[in-house]
Protein backbone atom coordinates (compact mmCIF):
# COMPACT_ATOMS: atom_id res chain seq x y z
CA UNK A 1 0.00 0.00 0.00
CA UNK A 2 1.69 3.19 -1.11
CA UNK A 3 -1.09 5.64 -1.85
CA UNK A 4 -4.45 6.89 -0.69
CA UNK A 5 -5.81 5.98 -4.13
CA UNK A 6 -5.02 2.30 -3.57
CA UNK A 7 -6.65 2.38 -0.13
CA UNK A 8 -9.75 4.04 -1.58
CA UNK A 9 -9.90 1.35 -4.28
CA UNK A 10 -9.71 -1.43 -1.68
CA UNK A 11 -12.45 0.18 0.41
CA UNK A 12 -14.61 0.42 -2.71
CA UNK A 13 -13.97 -3.27 -3.34
CA UNK A 14 -15.11 -4.00 0.22
CA UNK A 15 -18.28 -1.98 -0.31
CA UNK A 16 -19.06 -3.76 -3.58
CA UNK A 17 -18.45 -7.16 -1.99
CA UNK A 18 -20.77 -6.42 0.92
CA UNK A 19 -23.48 -4.98 -1.32
CA UNK A 20 -23.41 -7.75 -3.92
CA UNK A 21 -25.53 -10.20 -1.95
CA UNK A 22 -28.48 -7.94 -0.97
CA UNK A 23 -28.54 -6.16 -4.35
CA UNK A 24 -28.38 -9.52 -6.12
CA UNK A 25 -31.30 -10.71 -3.99
CA UNK A 26 -33.27 -7.64 -5.08
CA UNK A 27 -32.61 -8.42 -8.73
CA UNK A 28 -33.57 -12.07 -8.33
CA UNK A 29 -36.68 -11.16 -6.39
CA UNK A 30 -37.84 -8.77 -9.10
CA UNK A 31 -37.37 -11.48 -11.74
CA UNK A 32 -39.41 -13.95 -9.70
CA UNK A 33 -42.11 -11.37 -9.06
CA UNK A 34 -42.44 -10.63 -12.76
CA UNK A 35 -43.06 -14.33 -13.55
CA UNK A 36 -45.21 -15.21 -10.54
CA UNK A 37 -49.03 -15.25 -10.68
CA UNK A 38 -49.85 -16.93 -7.38
CA UNK A 39 -50.94 -14.25 -4.83
CA UNK A 40 -49.25 -15.98 -1.88
CA UNK A 41 -45.96 -16.38 -3.73
CA UNK A 42 -46.10 -12.78 -4.89
CA UNK A 43 -46.62 -11.71 -1.28
CA UNK A 44 -43.59 -13.74 -0.24
CA UNK A 45 -41.50 -12.22 -3.05
CA UNK A 46 -42.45 -8.73 -1.90
CA UNK A 47 -41.45 -9.56 1.68
CA UNK A 48 -38.06 -10.80 0.47
CA UNK A 49 -37.62 -7.64 -1.60
CA UNK A 50 -38.40 -5.50 1.43
CA UNK A 51 -35.85 -7.41 3.52
CA UNK A 52 -33.15 -7.08 0.85
CA UNK A 53 -33.90 -3.38 0.44
CA UNK A 54 -33.60 -2.82 4.19
CA UNK A 55 -30.27 -4.69 4.34
CA UNK A 56 -28.93 -2.67 1.40
CA UNK A 57 -30.01 0.62 2.99
CA UNK A 58 -28.45 -0.26 6.36
CA UNK A 59 -25.15 -1.27 4.77
CA UNK A 60 -25.01 1.95 2.74
CA UNK A 61 -25.70 4.02 5.89
CA UNK A 62 -22.84 2.22 7.61
CA UNK A 63 -20.39 2.81 4.76
CA UNK A 64 -21.43 6.45 4.48
CA UNK A 65 -20.71 7.12 8.15
CA UNK A 66 -17.81 4.70 8.68
CA UNK A 67 -15.81 5.59 5.57
CA UNK A 68 -17.30 8.76 4.09
CA UNK A 69 -17.41 12.43 5.06
CA UNK A 70 -20.94 12.23 6.48
CA UNK A 71 -22.01 12.66 10.06
CA UNK A 72 -23.83 15.46 11.80
CA UNK A 73 -22.80 19.08 11.99
CA UNK A 74 -19.39 20.57 12.75
CA UNK A 75 -16.72 18.22 14.02
CA UNK A 76 -19.01 16.01 16.11
CA UNK A 77 -21.39 13.18 15.29
CA UNK A 78 -24.37 12.38 17.52
CA UNK A 79 -23.77 9.03 19.23
CA UNK A 80 -27.39 8.13 18.54
CA UNK A 81 -26.64 8.15 14.81
CA UNK A 82 -23.83 5.63 15.23
CA UNK A 83 -25.99 3.47 17.50
CA UNK A 84 -28.78 3.36 14.93
CA UNK A 85 -26.38 2.21 12.23
CA UNK A 86 -24.89 -0.62 14.30
CA UNK A 87 -28.27 -1.68 15.73
CA UNK A 88 -29.60 -1.93 12.17
CA UNK A 89 -26.64 -4.03 11.00
CA UNK A 90 -27.00 -6.44 13.91
CA UNK A 91 -30.79 -6.63 13.62
CA UNK A 92 -30.52 -9.21 10.85
CA UNK A 93 -28.89 -11.67 13.26
CA UNK A 94 -31.19 -12.53 16.15
CA UNK A 95 -28.37 -14.48 17.80
CA UNK A 96 -26.37 -11.32 18.53
CA UNK A 97 -27.19 -9.22 21.59
CA UNK A 98 -25.93 -5.63 21.64
CA UNK A 99 -25.10 -3.79 24.86
CA UNK A 100 -24.23 -0.09 24.76
CA UNK A 101 -22.28 1.77 27.44
CA UNK A 102 -21.92 5.24 25.91
CA UNK A 103 -23.11 8.20 27.95
CA UNK A 104 -21.65 10.85 25.65
CA UNK A 105 -24.15 12.67 23.46
CA UNK A 106 -21.65 13.14 20.64
CA UNK A 107 -18.13 12.12 19.64
CA UNK A 108 -15.57 13.51 17.19
CA UNK A 109 -16.05 12.21 13.65
CA UNK A 110 -12.78 10.23 13.64
CA UNK A 111 -13.76 8.51 16.90
CA UNK A 112 -17.14 7.54 15.44
CA UNK A 113 -15.45 6.04 12.38
CA UNK A 114 -13.22 3.97 14.66
CA UNK A 115 -16.16 2.92 16.85
CA UNK A 116 -18.24 1.83 13.85
CA UNK A 117 -15.44 -0.19 12.31
CA UNK A 118 -14.52 -1.90 15.58
CA UNK A 119 -18.20 -2.76 16.13
CA UNK A 120 -18.42 -4.20 12.62
CA UNK A 121 -15.36 -6.37 13.23
CA UNK A 122 -16.99 -7.58 16.45
CA UNK A 123 -20.24 -8.46 14.66
CA UNK A 124 -18.33 -10.36 11.96
CA UNK A 125 -16.49 -12.33 14.66
CA UNK A 126 -19.72 -13.68 16.20
CA UNK A 127 -20.39 -16.30 13.54
CA UNK A 128 -22.53 -18.37 15.92
CA UNK A 129 -24.01 -15.43 17.78
CA UNK A 130 -23.19 -14.03 21.17
CA UNK A 131 -22.92 -10.67 22.89
CA UNK A 132 -21.31 -7.49 21.64
CA UNK A 133 -20.55 -4.85 24.27
CA UNK A 134 -19.73 -1.36 22.98
CA UNK A 135 -18.40 1.41 25.21
CA UNK A 136 -16.94 4.87 24.72
CA UNK A 137 -16.12 7.80 26.96
CA UNK A 138 -14.15 11.04 27.02
CA UNK A 139 -11.50 11.01 29.73
CA UNK A 140 -8.34 13.00 30.38
CA UNK A 141 -8.40 14.62 26.95
CA UNK A 142 -8.89 11.31 25.13
CA UNK A 143 -11.75 9.36 23.65
CA UNK A 144 -11.52 5.75 24.83
CA UNK A 145 -13.43 3.11 22.88
CA UNK A 146 -13.82 -0.60 23.56
CA UNK A 147 -15.84 -3.35 21.93
CA UNK A 148 -16.01 -6.88 23.30
CA UNK A 149 -17.45 -9.78 21.31
CA UNK A 150 -18.25 -12.85 23.40
CA UNK A 151 -19.59 -16.13 22.08
CA UNK A 152 -19.13 -19.85 21.67
CA UNK A 153 -17.20 -19.37 18.44
CA UNK A 154 -15.01 -16.35 17.64
CA UNK A 155 -13.91 -16.03 14.01
CA UNK A 156 -11.13 -13.49 13.68
CA UNK A 157 -8.39 -13.21 11.08
CA UNK A 158 -5.36 -12.00 13.00
CA UNK A 159 -4.17 -10.25 9.84
CA UNK A 160 -6.94 -7.77 10.66
CA UNK A 161 -5.46 -7.47 14.14
CA UNK A 162 -2.06 -6.72 12.66
CA UNK A 163 -3.64 -4.06 10.46
CA UNK A 164 -5.32 -2.48 13.49
CA UNK A 165 -1.97 -2.21 15.24
CA UNK A 166 -0.14 -0.89 12.19
CA UNK A 167 1.95 -4.04 11.87
CA UNK A 168 0.72 -5.24 8.48
CA UNK A 169 2.94 -5.44 5.43
CA UNK A 170 1.77 -3.55 2.32
CA UNK A 171 1.28 -6.79 0.38
CA UNK A 172 -1.11 -8.05 3.09
CA UNK A 173 -3.52 -5.14 2.73
CA UNK A 174 -6.60 -6.38 0.90
CA UNK A 175 -10.26 -5.41 0.75
CA UNK A 176 -10.66 -7.56 3.89
CA UNK A 177 -8.05 -5.64 5.89
CA UNK A 178 -8.46 -2.19 4.30
CA UNK A 179 -10.97 -0.91 6.85
CA UNK A 180 -8.73 -1.90 9.77
CA UNK A 181 -5.76 -0.30 8.02
CA UNK A 182 -7.76 2.89 7.44
CA UNK A 183 -8.71 3.36 11.09
CA UNK A 184 -5.15 2.50 12.15
CA UNK A 185 -3.92 5.36 9.94
CA UNK A 186 -6.64 7.60 11.37
CA UNK A 187 -5.65 6.77 14.95
CA UNK A 188 -1.98 7.36 14.16
CA UNK A 189 -2.74 10.76 12.61
CA UNK A 190 -4.52 11.72 15.84
CA UNK A 191 -1.61 10.58 17.98
CA UNK A 192 -3.54 7.60 19.35
CA UNK A 193 -3.56 3.87 18.83
CA UNK A 194 -5.59 0.69 18.51
CA UNK A 195 -5.17 -2.71 20.10
CA UNK A 196 -6.87 -6.08 20.35
CA UNK A 197 -6.89 -9.19 22.53
CA UNK A 198 -8.17 -12.58 21.38
CA UNK A 199 -9.15 -15.63 23.44
CA UNK A 200 -11.18 -18.76 22.74
CA UNK A 201 -14.48 -17.09 23.60
CA UNK A 202 -13.87 -13.35 23.34
CA UNK A 203 -12.41 -10.66 21.12
CA UNK A 204 -11.66 -7.30 22.71
CA UNK A 205 -10.90 -4.30 20.49
CA UNK A 206 -9.83 -0.96 21.91
CA UNK A 207 -8.81 2.54 20.92
CA UNK A 208 -7.39 5.58 22.68
CA UNK A 209 -7.76 8.72 20.58
CA UNK A 210 -6.71 12.23 21.68
CA UNK A 211 -9.56 14.68 21.26
CA UNK A 212 -9.03 17.40 18.66
CA UNK A 213 -8.01 20.78 20.05
CA UNK A 214 -10.95 22.93 21.01
CA UNK A 215 -13.17 19.92 21.74
CA UNK A 216 -11.85 19.02 25.17
CA UNK A 217 -14.15 19.78 27.99
Protein Blocks (a to p, Z undefined) as FASTA:
>chain_A
ZZfklmmmmmmmmmmmmmmmmmmmmmmmmmmmmmpmbfklmmmmmmmmmmmmmmmmmmmm
mmmmmmmmgeiehjbdcfklmmmmmmmmmmmpmkbccddddfbfbdcfklmmmmmmmmmm
mmmmmmngpadddddddeehiacdddddddfbdcddfklmmmmnopacfklpcfklmmmm
mmmmmmmmnopacdddddfkbccddddddddehiaZZ
